[in-house]
Structures are given as structure tokens and as C-alpha cells.
Amino acid sequence: MKKTCMLVGISVFLFVNFASATIININSRSNSSANPVEIFLEAGTYNVEPIGIAAGGLYDSWIAWASAGCNNPNGCPATSPTTVTGWLNNYEIISSSLTDVSVNGIDLVPTDTVKPLESCFLVTPKSTLYVVIDGLVFQNPLSALSAALWSEFTLSDSAFVGFAITDSPSMLSDNRGGISLKIGSTSEPIPEPVSMLLFGTGLVGFTGYLRKHYKFKKN
């Protein structure tokens, strides 16, 4: 089973180093694609597991609206324009060295075509990233966490890897929560990552496109 994604550009990043850890905490008010949490990883294959507060993360999930309107414990379909609001478990991973990507064991094909509200792997001359989306909103943070999708990616070379929520950089002010991801190597112990601080400007966020076209509009 293969899935696809749309062509969207992301500009060059400039960073400086500071220490980080194998648990990545993504704040929904600050860590969009314009300001991702960045770490440095050696070439190899890594798994990404959403974890909650109980497992050592700072967050269970995040919400892009003032309140959750979904009352279904199994989640409600996201729509565009938004008809039902709720908690989200979506995230994206950015690196120029990304090669093989899978979500919940399903390989994603590098592409520039889109299927709305599906996980996808974008590869263009300007950007390489993948987005993990389940197409649902949830009534509370723990429901969103319990349905969160794990993923796996391979780096062809040692590289910086960015982690962000799927939201437009201009629409973060009323977000709450975030998502915590546990990053592990599938072969060797994960190297100590070096987190980075974004100094570049003019980033065109892939998540802005998602917000506009993929059901993450605020009412």
C-alpha cells in the first residue's frame, strides 16, 4: 500500500547548536516548519514513536482551536472547512537526507501529488520531508495520543533533521499542547543529537499548505 503527497517548497535553514535528547518535544505554539526542533543524526534508520507525558514527554497531543467539538472516543473525521474541532496527533519530519520512509509499516512513495488527509513523503529540488496525518480530530489529548501513528525513516548521510507540527507559522497563537516523539535507532545506539536554533528567514512552510487545504482551518 502506497501513499503520495503534494509538491510544496521549503527554503534553506541556518542554525547554531545546543544540546538535545532522544525525546523531541514539539510545542504547537512555536515549532511549525518555520521553527522546527532540529537535531543532528548519523546516517542510518530511525523509528519515531509518539509518546505522552506518562512516558517522559512534555505533551500528549495538540489542538489548533479554542476547544474540542468531537464527542466520538474513536475520533471524528477532519473536514475542510472545519466542521468539527478536536485534538491532533500530526507531525512532520524534515531533512535533505531522507530516503526510505514508512508510517505504521506502510511505505510512502516519494512524490509531488497529493491525497488529502493522508501521510505523505515529499521530495523536490527544494525540500525533502514527510508528514504523518491520520485525518482525524479527537475529543481529548489522550484519545489523540492513543491513535497517534509511528513512523520510520532512513538517512542516506549524517544530517540535521527537523521536527514540527503540521500548522501554518502564522496561525500558532491560540494553539495548545504539542507532541512528544521518541527517536531511536533501529541498528546502533542513537548518537547524541545536537539541537539547533533557526536564524533563516523567508521559509515557506509546508504546513501552511496543509492548514489551508487539509482541514486544519480555524473557524
N, C-alpha and C positions, 0 to 999 in steps of 0.2 A: 504494500500500500504506500503510495507516494503522494506528497502534497507540494503545493507551489506557492509563490509569493510575488509581490509586485516590485518593479523597478523604482527605486527611490534613492536619492543621493545623500551622502553624509560627508561633511568636509573633514579636513585634516585636524588632528588633535595635537596640542602641545601640553606637556606635563612636567611636573617635578615629583620626586619620590618621597614617600613616607611609609612607615611600617604598617602592615595589614595582617590578616589572618585568613584561615581557610573557610571561616564563616563570613559571608558577604552580606551586610545589612544595607538594603536599598531603601532610602527614605523617599516616600511618594511626593513630598513637597520640594525635594531638591535634586533627586537623582533620575532625571529624564536622560535622553540621549545627548542632551546638551551639556550634561554634567554627570557622566556615569561614574560609578565606583570602579576604579581601574587597578588591576593587579598584573604583575609580570609572571608568566608561567613558562616553563621549559616545553619544548616540543614533546608531544605525546597526546594521549587520550584521557579525557576527564569526564567524570559524571557530575551532574548538578542536581541536588536534591533540595526542594523547598522544605524548610523546617520551621517550626514555630518557637514561641517563647519557651515552652516547656523543654525544648531540645537545645536551648542555648542561644537562640536567635533573639533579636530585638523586636521582631514583628511576627504576626500570624498571617496577615494579608493586608490589603489596602482598599480604599474606597475613593472614588472620584466625585462623589456627590455629598450633599449635606446629610442624607440619611438613606437607609436601605428600604426599598419598597418590595423586594422579593420576599414572599412568605413560604416558598417551597423549600423544604430542607435539603432537597437534591439540586437546588439551583434553578434559575429562570433563564430562558434564552435572552441574550442581549439583542437589542434591536436598534435600528437607525431610521429616524431619530429615536432617541431614548424613550421607551415607554415604561420600563421597569428598571429601577436603580438597585445597586447592591454591591457587595464586597467582591474584590477581584483578586486573582492569583497570577496574573500575567506578568511576564518579564521578557527582556531581550538581552542578547549577548553579542558583543561587537568585537571583531578582530580581523585584521587583514590576513592572518594566517589560518583562519578557519578552513577546514576541508570537510571531512565527513561529519554529519550532524544527524542525530535521531532524537525523537520525542516519544517517551513511553514505548521505546523499542521500535518505533516506526521511522524508517529512513526518510529524510527530507531531501528532495532533489533541488540542487541549485537552479534558480530560475528567475525570470523577471515578469512572470504572470501571477495573478492574484486569485485566490479564493477567499472571500470574506470570512473573518472569524475563524481562521484555521492557522495553526502553526506553520511557519514558512522559513525558508532559507534563501536569503537574497545575496546574490553575487553580481556585482557590476564593477566597472573600472574604478569607480569612486568609493565603493563601500562593500563590505562583507559582514553580514550579521544574520542572526536568526532570532525569531520571535516565537515565544511559547504562549499560545492562547487556547483556552478551552471553549470560548464562545458563550460563557455563562456568567451570570451575576448571582450572588449568594446573600442569604438573609443575615449572616453574622460572620465574623472573622474566622472562627474555627471551621465552619462549613466550607468556606473558600479554601482554607488550608488543606482540609482532608481530601479535596478534589484536585489539588494542585498537581501539575504534570512534571515528572522528572525528565531530564534530558542528558545527552552525552555529546561531546564534541571532540574533534581531533585537531591539534595544531600541527601544521607542517613544519613550523620553525618556532623557536622561542620568541615570544611576543607579548605585548600588552593586550589585555583582554578587558573589555568594559562590560559592566552590568548595570541595567537600568530598568525602570518601569516603562510600560507602554502608554505614555501620556504625552501630550504636547507640552513643550517647555513653557509656553505662555499660559497654561491652564492648571498650574500646580497649587495655587494659593489656598484653595479650600480642600485639598486632598488630606486624607488622614491615614495613618498607618504606613505600611511598607511591606517589603517581602525579604525574608532571610533565606539565603541559599548556602548550602554546604557543598564546597567544591573539593572533590577528591580525585586522585589519580587512579586509573584502572590497572596500572602496571607497577610504577615505582612510587615511593613516598612523595607526596606533593612538595615542591620546593617552597621555601618561604617567599610569599608574594610581596611585591613592592607596590603599594597603592599610590595613586597619582592624583594630582590636582590639575584641573583643566584651566588653561590660560587662553586658549584659542577662542576666536570669535567667529561669527558667521555660520555656525553649524545649522544645517538644515535637518531637523530631526525626523527620522523615520516614524517616530511615534506621533508626530503631528499629523502625518497622513493617516495613521491608524485611528486617531481621535476623530478626524473629520469624516472618514469613510467606513470605519469598522466599529461603529456602535458605541464609542466612548464619548459621545457628546453629553455635555451637561444640559439640563433643561433650563 
